[in-house]
Amino acid sequence: MSNACVTLNQLKFSWPGAQRLQLDIPQLQIDTGERVLLRGPSGSGKSTLLSLLAGIHKSKPGQINVHGHDLGKLSQRQLDRLRANEIGYIFQQFNLLPYLTAVGNVELAVKFAPARRARLAQRGVSVRAAAQQLLQHLGLDHNSQQQLAQHLSVGQQQRVAAARALLGAPALIIADEPTSALDEAHRDNFLKLLFQECDAQQSTLLFVTHDATLAPYFSRVVELEQLNQAAESTHV
Ligand SMILES: Nc1ncnc2c1ncn2[C@@H]1O[C@H](COP(=O)(O)OP(=O)(O)OP(=O)(O)O)[C@@H](O)[C@H]1O
């Protein structure tokens, strides 16, 4: 049986109206539990690839499989459900709701994700307790957890965004340049905590950056420009 969390086959994607293929990826597999760094310069298509993996945009032709589901065969409703239940997304700008507390932002992650709530119930923890525990592990004390997101520092917001992605153990954590605003010490500490939590709940991690110095932290580095046949001269 395949141990893949993500597989891509013959993926070709161009933005509407564009003359050029943005992505042409013959094959990529990410195994369950892997920690993969996806690297590429600005504009190379990293975020585009993530949006395809998360089912936000569709790739025709090509096949994308996430956690055993062929995204091309899912209805919009099924895609939304898969995304909510099995993909935790850490955005570059964090996308927190400013008027909710830190813990409120984290809890929101599972509101429309019954499988994530069920996994917490199986562990015998409430959503609130699990959110608080994750925030604690990621370095936010009780006081900070009760603060409105808009009053948190950038580093604290980033931890809240990570806790929100991790709550309820989705199969795949996608992190889109979440460390770009941090200094080196904070960045290293954040990565350590993120890895610990991914390992603890066996979530696969796909981490995107253009920062080459992060490579040693990961079990595998994928260079998008090597993977993407459209990066050089392929045209539609
Ligand atoms: N919604 C969109 N519509 C049309 N073109 C887009 C859209 N989003 C991105 N692009 C184009 O796709 C290309 C790749 O962009 P993308 O954001 O995926 O790159 P990236 O590698 O994530 O860059 P960065 O590191 O700067 O975030 C760019 O040329 C961009 O202009």
The ligand as an SDF file (V2000), in Angstrom:
LIG
                    3D

 31 33  0  0  0  0  0  0  0  0999 V2000
   -4.0960   34.8130   -9.1670 N   0  0  0  0  0  0  0  0  0  0  0  0
   -3.1820   34.9040  -10.1490 C   0  0  0  0  0  0  0  0  0  0  0  0
   -3.5530   35.2010  -11.4150 N   0  0  0  0  0  0  0  0  0  0  0  0
   -2.6460   35.2700  -12.4050 C   0  0  0  0  0  0  0  0  0  0  0  0
   -1.3200   35.0760  -12.2360 N   0  0  0  0  0  0  0  0  0  0  0  0
   -0.8870   34.7810  -11.0180 C   0  0  0  0  0  0  0  0  0  0  0  0
   -1.7890   34.6800   -9.9080 C   0  0  0  0  0  0  0  0  0  0  0  0
   -1.0660   34.3530   -8.7900 N   0  0  0  0  0  0  0  0  0  0  0  0
    0.2210   34.2660   -9.2080 C   0  0  0  0  0  0  0  0  0  0  0  0
    0.3270   34.5280  -10.5290 N   0  0  0  0  0  0  0  0  0  0  0  0
    1.5690   34.5100  -11.3230 C   0  0  0  0  0  0  0  0  0  0  0  0
    2.1840   33.2280  -11.1900 O   0  0  0  0  0  0  0  0  0  0  0  0
    3.6060   33.3760  -11.0790 C   0  0  0  0  0  0  0  0  0  0  0  0
    4.0870   32.6330   -9.8500 C   0  0  0  0  0  0  0  0  0  0  0  0
    3.5880   33.2740   -8.6880 O   0  0  0  0  0  0  0  0  0  0  0  0
    3.6600   32.6030   -7.2530 P   0  0  0  0  0  0  0  0  0  0  0  0
    3.0070   33.5630   -6.2920 O   0  0  0  0  0  0  0  0  0  0  0  0
    3.1300   31.2270   -7.3250 O   0  0  0  0  0  0  0  0  0  0  0  0
    5.2360   32.5660   -7.0190 O   0  0  0  0  0  0  0  0  0  0  0  0
    6.0540   32.3030   -5.6780 P   0  0  0  0  0  0  0  0  0  0  0  0
    7.1710   31.4000   -6.0440 O   0  0  0  0  0  0  0  0  0  0  0  0
    5.1270   31.8550   -4.5930 O   0  0  0  0  0  0  0  0  0  0  0  0
    6.6070   33.7660   -5.3500 O   0  0  0  0  0  0  0  0  0  0  0  0
    6.9490   34.4560   -3.9310 P   0  0  0  0  0  0  0  0  0  0  0  0
    8.1400   33.7210   -3.3680 O   0  0  0  0  0  0  0  0  0  0  0  0
    7.3030   35.8610   -4.3340 O   0  0  0  0  0  0  0  0  0  0  0  0
    5.7180   34.3820   -3.0600 O   0  0  0  0  0  0  0  0  0  0  0  0
    3.8940   34.8720  -11.0790 C   0  0  0  0  0  0  0  0  0  0  0  0
    4.3210   35.2230  -12.3720 O   0  0  0  0  0  0  0  0  0  0  0  0
    2.5710   35.5110  -10.7610 C   0  0  0  0  0  0  0  0  0  0  0  0
    2.4400   36.7500  -11.4060 O   0  0  0  0  0  0  0  0  0  0  0  0
  1  2  1  0
  2  3  1  0
  2  7  2  0
  3  4  2  0
  4  5  1  0
  5  6  2  0
  6  7  1  0
  6 10  1  0
  7  8  1  0
  8  9  2  0
  9 10  1  0
 10 11  1  0
 11 12  1  0
 11 30  1  0
 12 13  1  0
 13 14  1  0
 13 28  1  0
 14 15  1  0
 15 16  1  0
 16 17  2  0
 16 18  1  0
 16 19  1  0
 19 20  1  0
 20 21  2  0
 20 22  1  0
 20 23  1  0
 23 24  1  0
 24 25  2  0
 24 26  1  0
 24 27  1  0
 28 29  1  0
 28 30  1  0
 30 31  1  0
M  END
$$$$
